[in-house]
Amino acid sequence: MHDLVIRGGTIVDGSGAERFKGDIAIDGDRISVVGRITTSGRREIDAAGLIVTPGWVDIHTHYDGQATWDPVMAPSSWHGVTTAIMGNCGVGFAPVRPGQEGFLIELMEGVEDIPGSALHEGIDWKWESFPEYLDALEAKPRAIDVGTHVPHASVRAYVLGDRCNTDYEPNAEEIAEMSRLVREGVEAGALGFSTSRTLLHKDLKGVHMPGTFAGSDEMLALGLSMKGLRHGVFEMVSDHLGDDDEWMWVKGFAQETGLPVTLVATSAGAYEGDKMYNIAEESRRHGMDIRPQIAGRPTGILHGLTSSFHVFMASPTWKAKLADLGLEERLAAMQTPEIRAGLLSEDSPLIRAAIGDAATGDLAAAFGGSLLWRIFPLGDRPDYEPDREGSVAGLAQAAGVPPLTMMYDLLTRDGGRELFYQPLGGYQTYNFDFFRKNMQHPNVLFGLSDGGAHCGVIADAGMPTFILTHWARDRVKGDQFPLEFLVRKLTSDTARAYGLNDRGRLAPGLLADLNIIDFERLRLHRPEAIHDLPAGGRRLVQRAEGYRFTIKSGEVTFEDGEHTGALPGGLVRGGREAVILPMAAE
């Protein structure tokens, strides 16, 4: 008798092969049989009419603090994620010298928009070294597995102290010490090393994060510290992808170590033409394991009364009379003629950008002349690939009202809970053709959900759910993708990129991480603000329906969206669960 038998489901096994109907048996934490099963199980799940997939492996999250206090790991766990990799973008909480905790919290709050009050309240700091941080993570059971990178900023702060985010250039001894710390962390089980070289990443004081301007000698030395290990991914966020100097040392690292590099482009230029595709293609042609990451849609700012941003927030009336109110009081005030007249008549740089006033210069240009042509109300059934006519300005034009009036009225509907999607890049043509071209390249990885981060303005942790529903079922503005392709990209591709060869496919002997999904009912709801972080911290989250069961290591963790209480997840360590295979062996 098997521990669990899933019967009669449509199996999409993560390999990319065509779906088929069959049964799956699970014993302990492993899949034991895939096919037709005649023996019974201690528990059986009828999966007729449902699809059965591996659990999603999300390689770009920021649960570095949350993983130390929260066993459920929502919202990613609500969306079928069974393995999440954090420590991305060069930020994290180890190593840390006593007294530096506040600096690392301010850095995380500034870069990833996670409330500092929640981090201060929630993190117990039972570590100093990176190996001790891994031990603290491993000691806590949770609903999903987590793995992490050694973050550049923390290493720099540990070695250089107050000089870590200045223009000070470390000497050879200091670079050697940073390299030692990186190797120590990766040898202890970190899945790799991460860094950020984008001007977008700043701390709460507006100072660029440590490592932003690090020289190529430092970057290469830290990467080469992983040489000779059987695991270790170099993750880099950069404004400079395509620049000769950056590209030369990245290629040098990949060629000398044989270890993977995954790149996140942050410059607007990377989303124009074929720059990202060409990087992936050059890597493929030369057999280099260099893999750009891409999301299934443009990263988008969420405007709204429950988020941290909207076009009226810089207006004098807003700052004087509304900014400190709760939602209900704020909404009531906005219904009064006085407040309405004030907000619709006042001037601010955001207002000028919203209506396309040329006086805003660079700000207006950044939004294509008028911000309100790039902002779309989501409603309760979000459409992330809308037409121009569905923008706030397009709706205003159709209704014959000023765009700001339309924005005001939409902001206050649904009890003030409406949210608006503003794509930040890659949506100049009002379609996702750019994303489709890049998503299909074999060297491109699906990532950038940013689960756990950007609590006030972004809610992309449901990216796997979006990718499945939009790209395999709902897209009408161009070609879709086969379901089998998308499942592979969300599971075995991401797992194997990090050497997690024990998961990502439905095959005997592999880890029993699965989703059982009512694909026809699968959908995203409009994001919402909740206050469930430590110290009452707020975050934007997005719920889904259609996940009938999520199974982690053989235990049902979620049933119809509700956590069962099971906590079979833990820490995945490089060198134990994670071993990088040569590309030819994949």
N, C-alpha and C positions, 0 to 999 in steps of 0.2 A: 504494500500500500504506500502510495506517495503522500508527501506532506500536503501538496496542493496540486490540483489538476485544473487547468483552464481548457474548457472544451468548446470546440466548434467555432473558434474565432477566425477572422481573416488575418493571417500572420504577415506582417511586413517586418522582415527579420533584421533590418539594419545593414545588410550586405549590398543593397541596391537591386537584388534579384526580385523578380516578379512576385507579387503577393500570392498567397495560397491559403486554403482553408485547412485547419488542422488543430491539434491539441498540443498543450505544453504541460509537462510534469516538472515539478520542483521538489527537491529534497534538500533540506537544510537551506543553505544560502545559494545553492547552485541549481541551474537548469539541468535536469537529468534526461529528459526525452523531448524531442520535437517531432511531431508526426501524428500518427493515429495511436491512441492509447486506450487499451481495453481494461486495464486495471483501474481501481478506484483510488480516490484521494481522501485524506482525512477532512479536507475541505475542497469543495469543487465550485468553480465559477463558470456559469453559462455565458460564453462570449459570442453566441450566435448573433449576427448582425453588427458586431463590434470589430474594430481593428485592434490588433495586439502588436505593440512595438517595444523595442528596448526603451528604458528610461533615458531621458535627454541628458547629455553631458554638456554643461554650460561652462565654457572656458574663460568667460570674462565677467566676473562679479566682484563685489566689494563688501563681502560679509566679514571682513577681518575683525571687526569689533563684535558684531551681532553674533557671530559663531561662538563667542565665549560666553554668551548668556542665554541665547535663544535656541532651544532644542528643535523647534519646528522649521525654522529657516524659511518662513514665508517672506515675500510672495513667490519665490522661485518654486518652492515645493508644491504650491497650488497648481502649478503649470506643468507637472510631470517631470520636473528636473530631479534626478536622483544622484547626480554628482555635480558639484559646483567648484570651480577653481577661482580663488581669490588672490589677493596680493598683487593685483594688476596695477599698471600705470605708475609703478615706482613708489606707491604709498602703502603703508602698513604700520604695525605696532611692535615690530621687533627687527633687530635688536634695539634695546632701549636702556640708556643709563638712568639710574635713579635721578629724578628731577627733570627729565626730558619728556615725561609723559604728556604734559600740557602742550608742548610744542608739536608732538606728533598728532594730538587731537586737533589742534588748530589747523594743522596742515590737511588732515583728512576732511575737516569741516569745510575748508576753503576749496579744496580740489574736487571733492566728491559730494559736497552738500549733504553731509550727514550731521544732524544736530549735535553740537559739542556737548550740550547738557546731557544727552542720552549716552554719549560715549563716556563722559566723566562718571555718570551714575552706574553704567552697566559693566565697564571693564574692571576686573579685579587686579590686574597687573601682577600675576603670580609668576613672572618671568623677567629675565634680563636678556639672556642670549636667545638666538633664534631656535636652537634645539630645545630650550626650555619652553618657548612659545608653542612649538609643535607638541611637546608633551602635554601642555595645558589643553590644546585642542583635542588631543587624543583621549584625554580623561573624560570628556563630556560626550555622552550619547546624544544623537540627534536623528531627525527623520531622514536625512540625506547624508551622503559622504561629502567631505570637503577636502580640498588640497590647496596649496598656496605656493606663491613665489617668495623669494627673498627680495624685499623692495629696496631700490637704490637710495631713496631719500632717507630711510631709517639707518642704513649702513653709513651714509655720508654724515648724518647727524652724530652717530655714535663715535666716529673717528675724528671728525673735524669740529664738532661742537658748534659754537656760534658762527663759525666761518662757513658752515655747510651750504648756505644759500647766498653767499656773497660771490664776488668775482675772484676770490682767492683760488689759486691753482695749486692743488695738492702736490707735494713732492713725491719722490719715488717711494720713500718709506711709507707714506700715508696711503698711496695707491696699493702698495703691497699689503698693508693691513686691511684695507677694504676688500681686497681680493681674497684674503684669508677668511674674512667673515662670510663672504658669499659662498665660498667652497664649504666652509663649516656648516652653513645652513642647508646647502644642497646635499651634502653627504649625509646629514641627519634626516633628510626626507623631504625637503622642499622640492617642488616639481620644476623649479627653474629660478630665474632672476628676471626682474622687471625694472623698467626705467621709463622716464617721460622726458621728452625733449620738445614739448610744445609750450608756446607762450600762453596758452589758455589756462594752464594749471598754476594757480597761485594760492598762497595761504590766506588766512583771514585778513592779514595786513596788506594784501596786494603784492607780496613779494613772490617772485617766481620760485617754484619748489626746488629743493636741492637736486642737482644733477641736470637741470635744464640746459646749462651751458657747459657741461663737462666736455673736455677735449676728447678727441678720438682715441688718444693713448689710454686715458682712463676707461673709456667705454670698452675698448678691446681687451684691456687687462682684466676687467671684471668678468667679461664674458669668457675669456680663456681660462679663468679660474675653475670652470666646470670641465675643462678638457680631461679626458681619460675616464670620466664617469659614464655609466650606462644610461643615465637620464639627465635631463636638464634642458629646459626650453628657455630661450632668450626672448622675452616679450618686451617690445618697445613701442611707445606712442611717440609720434614725431611729426613735426611740421615740415621736415626736410626730406621726405621720401622722394627719391628721384635725383637729389643733389649728388654730385659725383663723390664728394668726400664721405658722406654718410653711406652711400651705396657701396663704396670700396671696402670700408672696414666691416660692414655687415656681411658682404660676400666673403671677406677674409675669414671672419669668425666661422661661418657655416662650412667653408672648405677645410679649415684647419682642424675643427673639432668634430665634424660630422653630426653635430647636434642641431636641432631645429631652431629656427627663428620665426616668430610670428609678429607681424607689423600692423600697427593701427595708424592710419593716416588721419591727420587732423587739419591739414591745410585745405582751403577751398579748392586749390589747384588740383589736389589729388582726386577730386570728384568731377573734374572736367576732362573731356576727351578720353583717352585710353591709358592714362598714366598708371593707375592701379593694375589694370589688366596687363600692361606691358611688364610691370615688375613681376607679376605672377608668371607670365609666359617666359621671361628670361630665366627665371629660377627653374622652371620646369625643363626648358631646353638644355640647361647645363647640369641637371640632376642635383640641384641644390635644394635642401629642405627649408626653403624660405616661403612663408605662407602669410600673405595679407589676410586680415580679418575684415569681414563685412557683416553688417546687420541686414535684416530682411527688408528694411525701409530706412529712410533718413532718420537720424536722431532728431527728436522734436521737442521744443519747449512747449509746456502746457500753460496756457494763460487761463486765469480764472480767479474767482473770489476765494476759492479754497486752495489755490496754489500760491507761490511766492511772486508771481509776475503777471501783469496785464498792462494795457496801454495807458490806463489812467493813474497808475500808482505814483507817478512823479508830479501829478497835478497838485497845486496848493490846497484845494479843498480836500482832496484825498488825504494828504499828509496831516492836515490840521484837524479834520473831523471824522475820518473813517478808518485810518490805518490801525488804530489801537482797539477797534471794536471787534466783538465776536461776529460770527456769520449772521445770526438772526438780527442783531442790532444793526449791522452794516446794511443788510438787505432792506430793513425797514427804512433806514435813513435814505437809501438810494431811491425809494419810491416817492420821496417828497420833492415838490417842484424846485425848492431852493437848491438842494444838492444836485439834482439832475441838471438844472440850468448852469450851475457852477462848473461841474465836470465837463459838460459839453461845450463850454465857451472858453475854458482856460487853455493856456499854452504850456507846453513842455517839450523837450527833445523827443520823447516817446510819441507824443501826440503828432508832432510834425512828421516823424517817420511813418506814423500810421496813415496819414493822409497824403504822404508823398511830397511834402514841401521841400523844394530844392535847397532851402536854407539849412537843412540838417546835414548837408554835405555827405561825408562818408557814411553816416548812420543811415540816411535814406538810401544811398547806393547799395549798402549791404543788404537791404530788404527789397532790392529790385525796384526802387522808386516809391513804392507804397506798401507798407507792412500789411495792411488789411487785405491785400490781394493774396497774401501768403499765410493767412490765419483761417482755420476751418473749424467750425463748431462740430464737436464729436457726436453729441446725442448719446442715447443709450446703446446704439449699435454702431460703434465707430467705423468710419470708412477712412483708411489711411492713404488711399490713392484717389482723392477726390478731383473733380474738375475745377477749373478756374471759377466757374459760375457758382460753385459751392462754397467759395471763400466768403468772408464777411463782406468784403467790398462787392463781390458778385451778387450776393443776396440783397445788399442795399441797392445796387443798380436795378435789379429786377423789381424791387418794391418801390423804387422812386424816392428813397430817403437818403440822407447823408450817411456815409459809412460809419462815422462815430456814433450816430444815433442807433444804427443797427447793432453795433458792438455793445453799446450800453444795454439795449433791450435783451440781447442774447445772454449777456453776463448775468442778468437778474432772473432768468427763467429757471424753471426746475428748482425753485428754492435756493437759487444762487449756486447750484452745484454743477452747472454746465462748465465744461472745460473745452479748450480750443487748442488744436494742434498746429504748431508752426514749424514746418520742416526747416532744418538748419542748412542743409546742403543736398545737392543731387536731385532737386525737384524743380529745376528751372523750366522744364517742359511739361510739367503737370502729369508725369507718368513715371513709372519705375523701370523704364527700359535700361537705364544705366545699371541699376542694381541687378536686373536679370542677367545681363551680359557678364558681370563680374561674379555673381553667385554660382554660375555654372562652370567656372574655371576649376580644374582639378586641384590646383594649389591654393585656392582660396578657402578659408575656414569660416564657418558661421560663428559669429560671436557678438560682443558688444551689447548684451542685454543690460549690463551694469546693475544687476540685481543687488539690492542693498544700498544703492547710492542714489544721489540726486533726488533726495526725498521731497524737495519742494517744487521742482519744476519738470521732472521727467519720470515717466512710469513705463519703462521698457522691459521689466523683468518677465513679462508675458510674451517675450519675443518668440519662443518656440511655438506657442499657441497661434500667434499671428502668422508665422511662416507657414504652418500647416494649413490654416484655414484660408488665408489669402492666396497663397501661391499654388495650392493644390485644388482649391474648390471655388473661391469667390471672385478671383480676378477677372475683370471684364475689359480692361484697357490694354490687353496684349496677351501674349502666350503665358500659360501656366507652366508649372513643373510637374512631372510625375510624382505621386506620393512616395514611391519607393526611393526616388532620388533625394527628396527632402528628408526622409527619415534617416537615410544613410548619413547625410551631411550633419544631422543633429545628434548622431549617436556614434557610429563606428569611426567616422572621420575625425571628430573632435577627440574621441577617446584615444585613438591611435596616435594622434599628433602629440599627445602628452605621455605616450607609452603605457596607457591604461588598457592593456591588451586583454584584461579579464572581463571586460564589459563592452557594451555598445552593439552587440549582436545577440540574437536569440539562437543559441546553439548549445548542445550538451557540453557541460563542464564549465560554462561561463557563469558569471555572477547573475543571479536571478533578480535583475532590475528591469521592471516592465511597466508599461502603461496599457490599460484596456480602455478604449476610447469609443464613445458614440460619435463617430465622425460627422454624421449629418447634424447633430445637435451641438457640436463643438463651437463655441463662440466666446469672444471677449466682451466684457461689459465696459462701460465708461469708467475710467479711473476715478478714484475717490480718495478723499483725505481722511485718514484715521489717526488717532493719537494713542498709539499702543507701544511706543518706544519707552525705554526707561526715562524717568522724570517727565512723563507725559509728552514726549517728543512726537511731532507730527511727521507723517510720511504719506506720499501718494502711492497707492497700490491699485492694481487692476485684477479683478477676479475673472474667473472663467467658469463655464459650465460645459459638460460633455465628457470630462474625465471620470469614468465610472469607477476605476480602481487604479491606484498606483502601488506598485510592489517594490520594496527595497530589500535586497538580500533575502528574498523569500518570504518576507512579511508584508502583509497589506498595511500600508501606512496611511493611505487616503481612500475613502469610499464615498463617492458622489460629492467630492469636494470637502469632506469633513475629515479631520485628522483622527485616526483610530486610537491614538495614544502610543502606538508602536514607535520605538526609537532604535532601529537596527543600524543606523548610519554611524560613521566614525571618521577617522582621518585616513586619507590615502597618502602614502609616503613614496617618494621616489626611491628606487632601489629595492622596494618591497613589492608594492602593487604596480609601480610604474617603471618600465624598462623601454627605452627607445629602440625600436627596430630600424634597421636600414630601410630606406625607401623601397628598394628592390624587394625586400622581404614582406612588404605590406600587401 
